[in-house]
Amino acid sequence: MLLPNQLTVLRIILTPIFIVLFLSDDPLLIQISLGVFLAAALTDWYDGWLARKFNYITEWGKFMDPLADKILTSTAFFGFVSLGILEFWMVLVIVVRDFLITLLRAYADYRKVSFTTSNLAKWKTFSQMFFLYYLLILYTLRTVPSLNQNYASLFESLLNQELIFWIMLAVTLFTLITGITYLFSNRFLIKALFTRAN
């Protein structure tokens, strides 16, 4: 198995390790979970770089790499649902949309059909990841006793439940809109794709 594909598998393996540590009651384990998440995210960047630089591109990798990304980020989002920080229905909308588009693109690649991707999709990914890192870093830093003691009011403001709700709502709606736009823009290709399949 090529190194980029090994890194993709590693990212999938690190995901359950991250969530177990993250949902523990031990501040140290929660802090370690952030390191695990960052390491997993780093494998995403590195395997993509290797694949492009050395042309280590396989059909398996093209399918599993984006899927591994979605598994990692979706797990983190659901982790915040378990903690009561995010609304379940918002996370569900994001996860269903992202997995649907990812699987559709993978099937299109398999059938040698190229879909158009707008810049909105890149901004969607950026907004999701920026907000997720925002939550992960602040939530983890708050578990450090000295920081929480000295900056309690700052953490309370930045992790205010109402603020989190409205930001997450904006991210959810943006994600949904980009999904609808993607399906509409590629509607004829999608129709042809499944017509030929039948």
SULBEL-V581312 format. One record per run of one state. SS is the DSSP state (H for helix, E for strand, C for the rest). FROM is the first residue (numbers start at 1). TO is the last residue. Records with the same first field share a line. If there is no record, write none. Layout:
SS: FROM-TO + FROM-TO
//
This chain:
C: 1-2 + 23-26 + 55-58 + 83-87 + 111-118 + 142-144 + 151-151 + 159-160 + 186-186 + 198-198
H: 3-22 + 27-54 + 59-82 + 88-110 + 119-141 + 145-150 + 152-158 + 161-185 + 187-197
//
